[in-house]
């Protein structure tokens, strides 16, 4: 998956779906919102969460972020 940088002041869209999600950052940095929490992930970082919670991602900085998403 590739996410693009966005205006830091603009809200990014959140989505939900059944199951669990595991994301592994291949390139760049990505800010992920899960429910009321925000986490900054960098290349080599990963996260695992309940995908029923509202979540959304945006690249940090001026470059896109690429990650592998596994949904179960």
N, C-alpha and C positions, 0 to 999 in steps of 0.2 A: 504494500500500500504506500502511496506517496501523498503527503499532505503539504500544502503550500503555506508560506508565511502569510500572516494576516495583520491587519491593523490591531495593535494591542488593545485599543479601546473598544473595538467592535466585538460584541459577543459572538462566539462560534456556536454552531448548531449542535444540539445534543440529541442522541438517539438511544433507544433501548432495543434489546432483543433477548430471546430466551438463551439460557446457558451461561457458560463461563468464557472469558476471553483472556488470552495470553498474547502480549505484544512484545516483540524484540526489536530494538532500534538498530538498524543497519548503518544509517548515515544521518548526520545532522543531529539536531536537538528538537524535541517535541514537548509541548505543554499539553497535558491531558487533564481534563476535568472529569471527575467521577463523583456524582452526587454533589456534595458541598465541598469537596476536596480538590485541590490542584497539585499536580506533581510535575516537575521538570525532569525529563528523561534525556540522556545523552547517548551517543553511539556506544553500543555494548550493554546498555541497561535493558531491563525487562520489567514487566508488570503483569500481574494476574489478578483478575477481578470478576465480580458478579455482573454480567452484562445486562441484567435486568435493571441495574441502576442507570440513570441518565448519564451518558458519557459523550465526550467529544474531544477531538485532537486538533492542534494547530502547530505548525512549525515555528520554532523560535529563530530570531535573527532574520537574515535576508535570503536564506537558502531553504529549499524544500527538505523535508525529512522523509526518509524511507524506512519502513518497518515491516516485519512479518507479523501477521495477525492469525492466530489459531483460535477458532471458536468451536466449543464443544457443547 
